[in-house]
Every structure is written in C-alpha cells, then in structure tokens.
Amino acid sequence: MTESRTLKVGLTQWHVTTDIEANLEVALRLVEQAAAHGATLVVLPENGLMLGTNVQMREAALSEDAAPVAALREAARRLGVVVVLGGMKNRTTHGIFNSALVLDADGRIAARYDKLHLFDANIDGQSFEASSVEQPGNRVVVIDIDGVRVGLTICYDLRFPELSRALAAAGAEVLLVPAAFVQSTGEAHWHTLLRARAIENHAFVVASATVHSPTTEYADAFATYGHALAVGPWGEILADLGEEPEAVHVVELDLGAVERARAKLPVLAGRREASIYAGEPSVVSVSTETKETV
C-alpha cells in the first residue's frame, strides 16, 4: 500500500487598495491564519500588495529587496511555510515584470515566475494595457514542494491552455492561478476556465483572488471578481470564497486524486508531438450548393 501524499494549501482573498502598507497587513494576517490551520503553502493573489490604475501601479512597482517583500519573507521563515506572492509589479534592472515570487520556509526567494501573457484588452469600454506597465516573461516555471510539483501561472495566463498543458507535461500536479480577474469577465468565464484547466490536465487548480470593494466608499480602479477557487482534478469545486472582502481557507489536496484521474483518462500520455500542431493546417473548401445533374 503506497503512502498517501497530501499538500495543505492556504487559499486567500481580499479587497486590495492602493495602500501598500494596509494591503501588506492583510497579507501577513492571512498568511498567519493559514499557517495556524496547517497550511504548508499559502497563495496570495495577483496585485495583492497594490491594485490601482496603470500609472499608479507602474509608479509603485517594488524591487525584490523592498520592505514589503522582506516582511513576507520573514513571515514565511517564522511560520515555516512556503508563500507565493502571486504577482507584484517587480522593478528589476531589466524593466518591470509581473512576478510571482516563491518565498520558502527559510525566508528565501526560491523561485520567480514572470507572467507570460499580458492583459491588453478592452472590457466594457475600459482599456487594460498591461504592456504599458510591464513586459512579458519568457520562462515556464515548476516548483517542487516536498515532492509535489506545482506549476506557476498568473491571472490572464488562464486563457492560454498551452501553458497549463506544458506545466502538466513537466509533472505539475497542482496549478496556481493567483489573479485579479475583472468583475464582468469573471462572472462570465472564471469558474468555467478554472474547471477546464483542471479537467484537461487532471490537476488541482488553486486560484487566490482579489475582490471588489464591499462598499461604495472606495472607488476601485477596476472591480475584480473575487471567488478565490480551489478545483479538484476531476473538475469538482473544493472551495469558493465568494465575495468575502477578507478570507482564507486551507484545503488539503490529496495527490492520489491526480493519479487516479490520470489513470482513468490518460490525456497527458496521449499527447502528440508539438510539431503536428505547428505546421499550417489543411484548409479544404466544402460547397453548400448542389450542382445540377444533366
């Protein structure tokens, strides 16, 4: 009988403002609560330290040695947990990136994933021009936590299934999708997309999230959907934080469920070589008009 493998993950959600210090206080509080409930990995949402306009976020970009990052590193060390700062505007010598920083239980920055797909879109008349703030990354990143492979993505990456498939093909059993998902697109697509990524890869999906203001007293630069979600490898929803303005939920992932799902439907084993999809497809014209016979 094989020993069961589990990973306890802290799913988090809060209403993020432009006040970095206030946001940091919430992040530290939720990391503490998650650790107290047995989490070994805590996932913070994209833009969890600061959410504002493009101009505000570009001006407030932090470096990896900034005080808020140091505070989260110290919390990870003190509590003995791994913390994924799910996405911050990261000011580097090579420009600004939207980076997920993996802070290990020794308080080190153990890994960094730079968001591959930038959110340049026009939603309900509001323009989102992430490329005016940051530049895209160019690496796929998988981390190993106590023998569990975890793939890193950020928010808009969710709409590009080839990334999740590449992570699963590299052995990822858990996919992280920290997000600040727009309210209207979240209502339409969030649950469906997250469940799809879980089902097609037979992997757990953990998606921490920011959420819109609970009152009309604070005007968000753009409203975000909330509904931080954990999904099982068969597509079942394990946790949904709804529209809670501040919440944490620890979910225990049984990695045996990944093995069982992949044994039932071995989609990863059935993949074809990438070169098959890379070439030009055959396009065949098919007429809808019947030809008269003589």
N, C-alpha and C positions, 0 to 999 in steps of 0.2 A: 504494500500500500504506500503510495507516494505521499510525502508530507505536503499539506496544503500551503499554498503561497497566497499571502494577502498583502495589501497596501492600504493603509488608512490615510485618506486624503481630506484636507480641510477645504471645502468649497466656500468661497466668500463673495459678498456683495455689499456695496454701499453707494450712497449718493456722494459723488465726488464734486468738489467745487474748485475754484482757482486758488484756494488757500492751502498751500503745500503742507504747512505745519499741522493744520487741522486734519487734513487727509492722512498724514503720517500717524497721528494719534489714533485714528480709526484703524488703520492698517495694523499697527502694533497691538491694539486691543484685540483684534480678531485673530491675529497670529497666536496671542496668548491663550485665547479661548479655545482655539483649535487644538493647540498642544495639550491643554488641560483635559480635552476629551479624547486624547490618544492619537492625534494625527502625527504621522511621520513626515508628511508632505503637505504644505499649505500653499494654495494657489491664489495669488492676488490678481485682480482684473487689470486689463489694459488701461493705461492712463489713470491708474489708481491714486497716484500722487498729485495729479493735476489734470483737470479737464476744462478747457476753455476754447477760445477761438484759435484759429491757426496762428495768428500773430502772437497771442498770449502764450501758446504752448511752445512756439519757437523761441521766444524770449526767455521762457522759464526752463528751457532744456537743462538737464543736470548732467554732470560728469559722473563717472562711476566712483569717484572718490568724494562725492558730495556728502554732506552731513546726513540727509535722509537715508541714503543708501547705507551709510555706516551704521545708523541706528537699527536698520532692518538686519544687517549682518550680525550685529551684537545680539539682537533678539534671537536669531536663528542659533547662534552659538550658545547663548544662555539656556535656551529651551531644548536644545538638542534636536532640532527639526530642520528639514530642508524647506526653504521658502523660495517660491518662484515669483519674483516681481514681474508680473505678467506683461508688462510693456511700459516703458518710460521713454520719453524723448531724451536720448542719450547723446550728449555732446562729446564728440571724440576729435582727435587730430585729423580725422578723415571726413569730418562732417557730422551731421545729426542723423541718427538712426532711431527707429522704434525698436527698442531692445528688450527682450525678456532675459532677466538676469537670474541665474540659478545660484542661490546662496546656500552653501552646505552647512552641516551641523557643526563645523568648525568655524563658521562665520566667513568663509572664503567665497569669492565669486568663482564658482567651479565651472560655469559654462555661460555662454551668451548666445542667444539666437536673435538675429536681426530680421525683422518682418520682411518677407519676400514680396508680398503683394500690397501695393499702396492704394488706399481708398480714395481714388479720384472719381467722383460720381456727382450726380445732381439729383437729389431726392426731395420731392415736393417743393421744388423751386429753390432749395438751399444747396449751395455748391460746397462740396467737400473736396478740397485739393491737398491731400496729404503730401503730394510730391512737392508742394511749396514749402513744406516744413522739414521733411526728412528724405532720405534716399533709401532705396531698397537694399536688402541684404542679398547674399549670393551663396548661402550655405544651408543645407538641411542638417538639423541637429537632433540627435537622440541621446538621452542621458540614461545612465544605469543607476537605479536606486535599490540597493540590497538585492540585486539580481533581477529587478523588474525594469524592463526597457520602456522608457517614456519619451514620446515624441513631442516636440515643441512647435506650436503654431501660435499666431496672434490674429484674432478677430476676422478681418476680411479674407485671410488665408482660407477660412472655412469654405469659401465659394470656389476653391480650386482643388478638386478632389485628387488631382495628381500628386499634390504634396502629401496628403494623408496616406495615400497608397504607397508613396516612396518611404514614408516613415514606418508603415506596417511591414513593408517588404524588408526593411532593415531590422525587423524584430520588435518594433514597438507594440506593446500590449495595451498601453494607455496613451491617449492623445489629449494634450492640453490645449484648450482654446480660450485663453483669457481674452475678454472682449469689452468693448464699449459700443455695443450694437445700437444703431439708430432705432428709435421707437417704432416708426412705421414699417420699416423693413423687418424689424424683429417680430412684430405682430404677424407679418405675412410668412416669414421664412425661418426664423430662429430654430424652433423645435424640429421642423422638418429637416433642415440641413444637418443639425447635430445628430439626429437619429440616423440620417442617411450615412454620415461618415462612420458612425458606429457599426451599422449593419453591413456596409460594403467591405469593411476591414475586419469585422468581428473583433473589435477593440472597445475598451472602455473609453468614453469621452467625458472629460471634466472641463466645464466651461464656467469659470467665475466671471462676474459681470458688474458693470456699473449700472445705476438705475436713476431714472429721472427724479427731479425734486419732488418731495412729498407734499410741498405747499406751493402756493403761488408767490410766496415772498421772495423766492430766489429764482432768477431767470437763468436757466441753463443756456450755454452757448448752443447746444442742441440736446434734445431729450434722448435719453438712452433707455433701452427696454427692460433691463433687469433680467429676471427669470434665470439666474445662475442655475446651471443644469448639470446633473450627472446622469449619464446614459450607459446602460449595460451593452455587452457585445451582441445581444440579440435584438437590440433596439428599445429595450424597456427603460422607462424613465425611473431612475433611482432616487432623485431629489430635484426639487424645483423650488427656488427661493422666492418665486413670485415677484412682487413689487416692494418687498421689505427694504426700507431705507438703510438698514444696517443688519447684516445677518451672517451667520457662519453655520455650516452643517458638516459634520465629519461623516464620510461614507466609507465603509470598508469594502474594498474591491477584492473579490475572490478571483484570482488569476486563473483558477481552474475553469471558470466560465468561458474564458477566452479559448482555452484548449478544447473544450467541448464544442463550442460554436464552430471553430475552425476544422474540427474533425467531421462535423455534420456536413458542412458546406466548405470544402477546401478551395475557396476562391483565390487565395494567395498562391497556392500550388498550381492553380490552373491558368495563371497569367501567361500571356505570350510575350515574346521578345519585343522590346520597345521599338525596334526598327520597323516592325509591321505597321505601327501606327504613325511612324514619322514620314513615310512617303506620301505622295499625292494620291488621294483616293480615286477609284474609278467612278466616273460620273456617266451614267447611262440615261439618255433621253427616252422616256416612255410616253407614247401618244395616248391621249384620251379620246381621240376621234376615230371612228370606224371608217375604214376605206370601203367604198362601194365596189362590189364584185361585178364583173361583166358577164 
